């Protein structure tokens, strides 16, 4: 157990002694005598046995309105240090005291629910939090946020949607809104809500229920019109339904939502334009995108179109020009590949070795990074594994990372 916990226990010891002494002075004029458990706790602490000190201080410090914060602080410290069982015991001990005011009982309930979440006892935490939502206006919003955490971890998107909707302020008859919500919190809830609908839409898509999936994705866009994920999925749904023009419309919308995700749409766009027999329109669109929002993936897609229609030499010239403006390892690897087809002998062997080295560098670098916490990976996660935020993973665009 590190120095931070020892320091915290010393603080608890001092606070305990002060509170006990204060109570004794308030009831008698005689010099106060502290309980034996208090001195036992000090001995444990001085002997380097903080576990025994914790138990002794808990027994010495009577639970009441004045000492509640000290008990809760100690329980929270233990939870943060990973000693969840002891934290649960402290907070359960608080709830065993019927003399506490109702508001403080609710506070202890909330801390116990947090203990259960840390211990993975999500069903117990859920029951406590649902009770707080009904019984405690002061703890309602905090309890709802914790319920969102639980339902997200359980992938119960329907319940998560219900709780997120409750967090949003209700519109009043006069056109305003009722309920308190911080200005920065509303967009976060709306973004999360749109992704919940996307998750449900994904489940319908796997089951082949395209109509239901389309409705859920449209609801996602209704909550967050900039939800790139919903547009990509909607394009996929329309393409599977044979509604190729509608798919193209949904996917091209991403250019105004967030152009960094245009590369994620190319495969479906290519299929739709092929089915419509209008591949030239795709080439024109991609060329416009490269001109306004260049990225390595987009440049490589256009280079591949040029290679198929005009040959390796023209594609190589285009790629060389783009790399001079915006270097990337993936672009360099593709350029080497194009050059290899036009060489042989020792020069080809050298290019082959160079490509192996470049590909190794590419394989070691992340493709996506969270703009909130910096988490990087080679897979696109709509829910960041690092900071647990929705929609914060972006494609990395830069010579050092691509």
BASE-941644 format. One line per 2 residues: number of its first residue (from 0); their letters; for each residue x, y, z of C-alpha. Coordinates in pm, 1 decimal. Layout:
! BASE-941644
NUM> A> X/Y/Z  ...;
! end
This chain:
! BASE-941644
0> XX> 0.0/0.0/0.0  164.6/324.9/-106.5;
2> XX> 242.5/650.0/71.7  -77.5/815.6/-51.3;
4> XX> -292.9/570.6/144.6  -75.1/608.2/455.9;
6> XX> -112.4/986.2/434.3  -487.2/954.2/386.7;
8> XX> -513.4/728.4/690.6  -317.6/977.1/899.4;
10> XX> -566.1/1240.8/792.3  -854.4/1011.0/884.7;
12> XX> -692.1/944.4/1221.5  -663.6/1315.5/1294.7;
14> XX> -1018.3/1382.4/1176.1  -1147.3/1092.3/1381.9;
16> XX> -975.7/1216.0/1696.4  -1101.3/1569.1/1641.9;
18> XX> -1459.0/1458.3/1586.4  -1458.3/1227.7/1885.2;
20> XX> -1301.2/1492.6/2105.9  -1546.9/1755.7/1985.3;
22> XX> -1838.5/1531.5/2071.1  -1699.9/1454.9/2413.3;
24> XX> -1647.8/1825.3/2490.6  -2002.9/1903.8/2383.8;
26> XX> -2147.0/1664.5/2641.8  -1913.9/1712.7/2941.0;
28> XX> -1674.0/1964.7/3085.2  -1428.8/1687.9/3179.2;
30> XX> -1131.2/1630.4/2949.8  -1250.8/1392.8/2676.3;
32> XX> -1135.8/1032.8/2669.3  -1112.9/884.5/2322.7;
34> XX> -1226.0/527.0/2258.3  -966.6/252.1/2285.7;
36> XX> -1026.6/160.7/1921.1  -890.4/501.6/1819.4;
38> XX> -559.0/440.5/1996.0  -549.0/88.7/1858.4;
40> XX> -584.7/233.4/1509.8  -294.9/472.2/1571.1;
42> XX> -78.2/182.9/1688.3  -163.2/-15.3/1374.3;
44> XX> -76.1/285.3/1160.1  255.5/349.6/1335.7;
46> XX> 343.9/-19.0/1308.3  292.7/-3.6/931.1;
48> XX> -29.6/-208.6/934.6  -282.0/18.2/760.7;
50> XX> -536.5/-262.8/709.6  -582.4/-299.5/1085.3;
52> XX> -587.9/79.0/1122.2  -880.2/106.1/879.5;
54> XX> -1091.1/-141.3/1075.6  -1008.6/24.7/1407.1;
56> XX> -1095.6/375.0/1286.4  -1425.6/251.7/1144.4;
58> XX> -1518.8/103.2/1480.1  -1402.3/410.8/1672.6;
60> XX> -1586.7/664.6/1459.6  -1958.8/659.5/1525.5;
62> XX> -2175.9/704.0/1219.8  -2378.6/1026.6/1228.0;
64> XX> -2435.1/1338.9/1020.8  -2104.7/1491.2/1129.9;
66> XX> -1888.9/1187.7/1052.0  -2061.1/1078.2/730.6;
68> XX> -1822.4/1262.8/498.6  -1521.6/1105.7/670.7;
70> XX> -1663.2/754.9/624.6  -1747.4/824.2/260.8;
72> XX> -1403.1/973.6/192.0  -1233.5/666.3/337.5;
74> XX> -1459.0/432.4/140.3  -1392.0/620.1/-182.9;
76> XX> -1017.5/608.9/-121.3  -1030.2/233.0/-73.1;
78> XX> -1235.6/191.1/-391.2  -983.6/392.3/-593.5;
80> XX> -701.9/178.8/-452.1  -881.5/-136.7/-567.1;
82> XX> -996.7/-252.2/-221.5  -1359.0/-264.5/-327.0;
84> XX> -1469.4/-518.9/-66.9  -1362.3/-289.8/218.0;
86> XX> -1526.1/10.5/50.5  -1850.4/-185.5/22.0;
88> XX> -1832.0/-273.8/390.2  -1786.6/89.3/490.9;
90> XX> -2075.5/214.2/279.6  -2302.4/-72.2/387.3;
92> XX> -2217.8/17.7/748.0  -2348.6/368.9/680.1;
94> XX> -2678.4/236.8/550.8  -2724.6/26.2/864.3;
96> XX> -2772.3/347.8/1065.5  -3141.5/450.9/1059.8;
98> XX> -3067.7/786.1/1226.4  -2910.5/943.4/915.8;
100> XX> -3109.3/1206.8/722.7  -3269.2/1087.4/400.6;
102> XX> -3035.3/1293.5/180.3  -2729.3/1135.7/341.6;
104> XX> -2875.0/789.4/306.2  -2911.7/860.9/-66.4;
106> XX> -2549.9/974.5/-81.0  -2437.6/650.2/81.9;
108> XX> -2655.7/455.9/-164.2  -2481.2/628.9/-454.8;
110> XX> -2134.8/547.6/-320.1  -2234.2/185.5/-263.0;
112> XX> -2360.3/167.0/-623.9  -2021.3/298.0/-740.2;
114> XX> -1854.0/26.1/-532.4  -2069.1/-237.6/-699.6;
116> XX> -1980.9/-102.1/-1045.9  -1609.9/-122.2/-961.9;
118> XX> -1659.6/-479.0/-838.1  -1849.3/-578.0/-1153.6;
120> XX> -2171.2/-636.4/-959.7  -2375.0/-446.4/-1215.2;
122> XX> -2715.0/-594.3/-1126.3  -2683.3/-473.8/-766.1;
124> XX> -2561.2/-132.2/-878.3  -2850.4/-104.9/-1124.1;
126> XX> -3109.7/-173.0/-854.3  -2966.5/94.7/-624.9;
128> XX> -2939.8/350.6/-904.2  -3294.4/291.2/-1026.5;
130> XX> -3418.8/349.6/-671.6  -3221.3/675.2/-652.5;
132> XX> -3366.9/795.8/-983.6  -3713.1/765.8/-828.8;
134> XX> -3641.9/868.7/-468.8  -3364.3/1128.4/-484.5;
136> XX> -3396.6/1439.1/-704.8  -3048.8/1549.1/-588.8;
138> XX> -2878.8/1228.1/-705.5  -3106.4/1156.8/-1003.8;
140> XX> -2886.2/1285.2/-1286.8  -2569.0/1133.0/-1144.3;
142> XX> -2750.1/802.0/-1103.3  -2874.9/816.8/-1462.6;
144> XX> -2520.0/873.0/-1590.0  -2401.6/566.0/-1400.4;
146> XX> -2693.5/368.1/-1542.0  -2573.9/466.7/-1889.0;
148> XX> -2232.6/322.6/-1804.7  -2393.7/-3.5/-1697.3;
150> XX> -2619.8/-37.6/-2000.2  -2334.4/47.0/-2237.4;
152> XX> -2113.1/-221.7/-2082.7  -2400.9/-471.9/-2107.9;
154> XX> -2481.9/-355.1/-2462.9  -2842.2/-301.7/-2358.3;
156> XX> -2900.6/-27.1/-2613.6  -3275.5/-3.4/-2563.2;
158> XX> -3240.4/82.0/-2194.8  -2947.5/309.3/-2266.8;
160> XX> -3167.3/496.4/-2513.9  -3441.0/536.6/-2252.6;
162> XX> -3201.2/675.5/-1989.6  -3028.5/910.3/-2236.5;
164> XX> -3368.4/1044.2/-2343.3  -3455.0/1109.4/-1977.8;
166> XX> -3132.3/1307.8/-1938.3  -3234.0/1547.9/-2213.9;
168> XX> -3434.6/1851.1/-2095.2  -3804.2/1828.7/-2176.5;
170> XX> -3957.1/2098.3/-2392.5  -4214.2/2307.5/-2213.9;
172> XX> -4547.3/2430.1/-2346.8  -4404.1/2779.9/-2396.0;
174> XX> -4130.8/2650.8/-2623.4  -3848.5/2653.3/-2371.6;
176> XX> -3704.7/2353.1/-2191.8  -3740.0/2221.9/-1840.6;
178> XX> -3471.1/2043.0/-1641.6  -3114.3/2139.8/-1574.0;
180> XX> -2835.6/2037.3/-1808.2  -2494.2/2192.2/-1862.0;
182> XX> -2442.9/2347.1/-2205.4  -2158.5/2106.5/-2285.9;
184> XX> -2350.8/1799.3/-2165.1  -2642.4/1813.0/-2409.7;
186> XX> -2429.9/1757.0/-2725.1  -2256.0/1463.1/-2554.4;
188> XX> -2588.5/1301.1/-2470.2  -2721.1/1356.7/-2823.9;
190> XX> -2406.8/1203.5/-2976.1  -2432.2/902.5/-2745.6;
192> XX> -2803.7/866.8/-2821.4  -2738.3/864.0/-3196.9;
194> XX> -2481.2/586.5/-3151.0  -2725.2/381.8/-2943.4;
196> XX> -2964.2/390.6/-3238.6  -2674.9/294.7/-3468.2;
198> XX> -2598.4/-5.4/-3245.4  -2960.5/-117.7/-3263.6;
200> XX> -2955.9/-54.6/-3637.3  -2645.5/-272.3/-3667.6;
202> XX> -2828.2/-557.4/-3496.3  -3122.5/-522.7/-3737.5;
204> XX> -2880.2/-513.3/-4030.2  -2721.9/-842.1/-3921.2;
206> XX> -3069.0/-995.2/-3904.4  -3146.3/-872.6/-4256.1;
208> XX> -3424.9/-642.0/-4134.8  -3335.5/-352.2/-4363.6;
210> XX> -3653.6/-150.4/-4315.4  -3618.3/-150.0/-3937.5;
212> XX> -3248.0/-68.2/-3965.7  -3325.5/227.4/-4193.7;
214> XX> -3577.1/367.9/-3944.6  -3330.1/341.5/-3653.9;
216> XX> -3053.0/511.3/-3852.7  -3284.7/793.9/-3952.1;
218> XX> -3366.0/842.1/-3583.2  -2992.7/852.5/-3512.4;
220> XX> -2951.9/1134.5/-3764.1  -3252.6/1306.6/-3610.2;
222> XX> -3063.6/1333.8/-3281.1  -2725.7/1416.2/-3437.1;
224> XX> -2733.4/1534.7/-3798.1  -2352.3/1511.8/-3809.9;
226> XX> -2342.9/1142.8/-3714.5  -2105.8/1001.9/-3976.9;
228> XX> -2160.6/648.4/-3858.3  -2535.0/669.5/-3922.9;
230> XX> -2476.0/802.8/-4276.0  -2226.2/526.7/-4358.7;
232> XX> -2461.8/260.2/-4227.6  -2760.3/416.2/-4405.6;
234> XX> -2564.1/408.4/-4731.4  -2494.8/39.9/-4672.0;
236> XX> -2863.6/-30.2/-4600.0  -2977.0/150.5/-4917.1;
238> XX> -2713.8/-29.1/-5124.0  -2828.0/-368.6/-4993.8;
240> XX> -3185.0/-268.3/-5072.8  -3091.6/-189.0/-5432.8;
242> XX> -3164.3/182.8/-5378.1  -2829.5/291.7/-5520.6;
244> XX> -2911.8/659.1/-5576.6  -3033.8/694.0/-5218.6;
246> XX> -2717.3/518.6/-5098.8  -2496.4/760.7/-5292.1;
248> XX> -2690.1/1055.2/-5149.5  -2643.8/929.3/-4793.1;
250> XX> -2272.4/864.3/-4840.9  -2196.7/1193.3/-5013.8;
252> XX> -2351.0/1372.0/-4716.3  -2041.5/1271.1/-4520.6;
254> XX> -1837.4/1524.9/-4715.3  -2018.5/1800.3/-4524.5;
256> XX> -2046.6/1605.8/-4197.0  -1680.1/1517.0/-4159.3;
258> XX> -1466.3/1485.7/-4474.8  -1204.3/1281.3/-4288.9;
260> XX> -1440.8/983.8/-4318.0  -1481.7/1002.6/-4696.7;
262> XX> -1236.9/709.7/-4740.8  -1472.2/489.3/-4535.2;
264> XX> -1741.0/536.0/-4802.4  -1540.4/453.7/-5115.2;
266> XX> -1607.7/78.1/-5129.1  -1987.1/117.8/-5112.5;
268> XX> -1981.7/416.7/-5348.4  -1782.8/217.0/-5601.3;
270> XX> -2039.1/-66.5/-5586.9  -2335.0/171.7/-5626.5;
272> XX> -2184.0/358.0/-5923.1  -2092.0/27.8/-6085.7;
274> XX> -2450.5/-94.9/-6052.1  -2574.0/231.6/-6205.1;
276> XX> -2316.8/215.4/-6483.7  -2188.2/562.0/-6395.2;
278> XX> -1833.5/508.9/-6267.4  -1714.5/834.4/-6423.9;
280> XX> -1930.0/1027.5/-6175.4  -1743.4/858.7/-5891.0;
282> XX> -1406.2/952.4/-6039.6  -1515.0/1314.5/-6067.4;
284> XX> -1645.6/1317.5/-5710.9  -1329.3/1163.4/-5566.1;
286> XX> -1109.4/1404.4/-5759.3  -1305.8/1695.8/-5609.7;
288> XX> -1264.9/1544.7/-5262.4  -889.4/1505.6/-5305.2;
290> XX> -865.3/1866.9/-5414.4  -1055.5/1999.1/-5112.7;
292> XX> -977.9/1743.3/-4839.4  -673.7/1531.8/-4932.0;
294> XX> -585.6/1226.6/-4723.2  -363.7/923.9/-4786.9;
296> XX> -656.2/682.3/-4823.9  -839.5/914.1/-5060.0;
298> XX> -529.6/975.5/-5271.7  -469.9/600.3/-5297.5;
300> XX> -830.6/542.0/-5408.2  -802.4/800.0/-5686.9;
302> XX> -463.9/659.2/-5787.6  -621.2/315.5/-5820.4;
304> XX> -896.8/456.8/-6043.9  -633.0/618.4/-6263.2;
306> XX> -431.3/296.4/-6277.7  -732.0/96.0/-6393.1;
308> XX> -832.2/345.9/-6662.0  -499.9/498.5/-6775.2;
310> XX> -225.5/262.9/-6659.8  54.4/245.3/-6402.9;
312> XX> 265.4/528.0/-6544.6  -7.9/792.5/-6519.4;
314> XX> -111.6/666.0/-6175.6  253.5/686.4/-6064.0;
316> XX> 281.8/1047.5/-6182.9  -36.7/1143.1/-5996.3;
318> XX> 82.9/969.9/-5681.0  427.3/1134.8/-5699.2;
320> XX> 266.3/1478.2/-5728.0  38.5/1413.9/-5429.4;
322> XX> 321.2/1274.3/-5215.1  528.1/1585.6/-5280.9;
324> XX> 242.4/1790.3/-5133.2  148.7/1548.9/-4853.5;
326> XX> 397.9/1268.1/-4776.4  264.1/940.5/-4637.7;
328> XX> 412.8/596.8/-4582.6  113.5/420.8/-4736.4;
330> XX> 139.1/639.3/-5044.0  512.0/568.1/-5070.4;
332> XX> 448.3/194.2/-5047.2  194.7/212.5/-5330.3;
334> XX> 428.1/423.0/-5545.9  706.5/166.4/-5500.4;
336> XX> 463.5/-105.9/-5607.0  376.6/85.5/-5923.2;
338> XX> 745.0/141.5/-6002.8  831.8/-224.9/-5952.4;
340> XX> 616.2/-327.1/-6247.8  834.5/-115.9/-6476.5;
342> XX> 1173.7/-242.0/-6349.6  1362.2/-570.5/-6332.6;
344> XX> 1692.2/-716.5/-6217.1  1884.9/-556.5/-5931.9;
346> XX> 1670.6/-239.7/-5934.1  1357.7/-447.8/-5879.2;
348> XX> 1521.0/-634.7/-5591.3  1615.0/-303.1/-5428.7;
350> XX> 1261.1/-170.3/-5465.6  1123.4/-494.1/-5323.2;
352> XX> 1344.7/-461.9/-5014.0  1247.5/-97.2/-4974.5;
354> XX> 879.2/-185.2/-4992.4  918.3/-454.4/-4726.7;
356> XX> 1077.2/-199.0/-4492.2  811.3/65.5/-4560.3;
358> XX> 530.3/-187.4/-4511.0  682.2/-286.7/-4178.0;
360> XX> 672.6/75.4/-4066.7  313.1/107.1/-4184.1;
362> XX> 209.8/-207.1/-3995.3  351.5/-70.1/-3669.2;
364> XX> 159.9/257.7/-3679.9  -203.4/323.2/-3582.7;
366> XX> -453.2/424.3/-3850.0  -703.4/587.8/-3613.3;
368> XX> -659.1/804.5/-3305.6  -899.4/942.9/-3047.1;
370> XX> -901.5/1322.2/-3046.9  -1009.0/1318.2/-2682.4;
372> XX> -755.7/1089.2/-2510.8  -503.2/999.8/-2783.2;
374> XX> -584.5/625.9/-2795.1  -458.8/479.8/-3122.9;
376> XX> -544.9/164.2/-3314.8  -563.9/6.8/-3656.2;
378> XX> -939.6/-49.4/-3628.8  -1211.8/213.4/-3629.9;
380> XX> -1386.6/210.3/-3291.8  -1695.8/427.7/-3270.4;
382> XX> -1671.0/394.4/-2891.6  -1318.4/480.7/-2778.7;
384> XX> -1175.0/198.6/-2559.4  -957.5/455.8/-2382.9;
386> XX> -1179.0/741.9/-2266.6  -1518.5/573.1/-2327.7;
388> XX> -1639.8/856.2/-2553.8  -1855.4/813.0/-2863.0;
390> XX> -1745.6/932.7/-3206.5  -1401.0/1063.4/-3110.0;
392> XX> -1186.9/825.8/-3320.3  -1052.1/989.1/-3636.8;
394> XX> -834.4/881.1/-3926.3  -472.0/985.2/-3877.9;
396> XX> -355.5/1209.5/-4158.3  11.4/1303.0/-4149.1;
398> XX> 353.6/1189.7/-4273.8  457.5/1060.0/-3931.3;
400> XX> 156.9/839.3/-3882.7  44.9/728.0/-4225.7;
! end
